[in-house]
Amino acid sequence: MTTAAMFTWPACVLAWAGFLGLALAMDRHHDQVLGGRPSVLRRRLAMLTGWALLGLATAAAVAGWGWSIGLAALWGVLGLSGGGLVLGLAYAPRRLPALTAVLALTMWLPAVLF
């Protein structure tokens, strides 16, 4: 398996988790997913974690594809992850933390299997 294929799934999972972190920094989505309003500290921590995870998704895409194609592939990864998260927030917001944990566990599969 090529390195590009090995880094694509982790980039998707990191982007998903990053977008979820940014969503949890908002009152409405925090209430949908976890219930209640976030404190100022939790809001800032979620925002910082979300941006850090999106940065790691960028690093994974660039590590797998190189700078020229990696940044273009990142747009597809961000669209796929963001679209899935939007559907999750609309139809099953309370299940998102468990789904994110399962995705985080599967993130390492390409590296282990291939």
N, C-alpha and C positions, 0 to 999 in steps of 0.2 A: 504494500500500500504506500502511496506517495505521502510525503509530509503534508501536502496541501489537504488531502482527504483526512489526515489525522488531526489537523487543527481546525477543520470546519465545524465539526460538532461542538467541541469545547467553546469556540467563538460564539456559536448560537446560544449555548447554555449561559455563558457569561453575559451576553447581551440581554437575555431574558431576565436574569437575576438583576442586572443593572437597571433595566427598565422597571422591574418590580420595586427596587429600592427607591427610584425616583417617584413612582406612583404612591408608595407608602409615605412619602414626605408630604403628600397632599391630604387635607382633612377628609375629603369625600372618599377617596380610595382606601385610606387607613380605616375608616369606619366600615366600609364594605368588607374588607379583608380580615381585619383583626378586631373590629369593634371599638368604638370610642374615638376620641380625638388624640392625636399624638402630642406629647409634651414638646417644648421647644428643643430640648436636647435630643429627643428621639427623632424629631423632624430633621434636624441638622445632621445627625448621624446617618439617617437613611439617605439623605441627599448626597452626603460625602461618599458613602458606600456605593450608591448607585453610579456616581460618576467614576469612581475607582474601578468598578466592575466593567463599565463600558470602555474604560481605558485598557483593561486587561483583554477585553474582546478584540479591541483594535490590535493589541500586541499579538494575540493569537492569530488573527487573520494575516497580519504582516509576516509573522514567523512562518506560516504555512505557505503563503503565496508569493512573498516578496512585496516590496513597496509598490511596484507598478500595478499588479493585479490585486494585491491584498486590500488596498484601499477601495478598489471598485467592488471586490467581493464582499467587503464589509457592509456596503450599502444593501446588498441582498440579505446578508445575515441580520442586519438591523431591521429590515422590513419584515422578514420572516418571524423574528422574535417579537417584534413590536405588535405585529398583526395577531399572533397567537395570544399575546398577553391581553390585548384589547378584547378578544373573544372570551378569554378567561374571566376578565373583569365584568363582562356583560352577563355571562351565563353561569359561572360557578366561582364567585369571588372567594368564598370561604375555603375552597379546596386548593387555592393557589399556593399556600405555604407547603402543603404536603407534595403537590406536584413539583414545586421548585426543588424540594429535597430529593425527590426521585430523579429529577433531571441532573442534579448535582452529582448523584451517585453514578449516573450513566456517562457523565462527562469523560471519565477516564477509560471507558471501554475501547475506543479506537487505539489508544496507546498500548493497552494490555493485550488486545486480541491480535494486533498486527505488529 
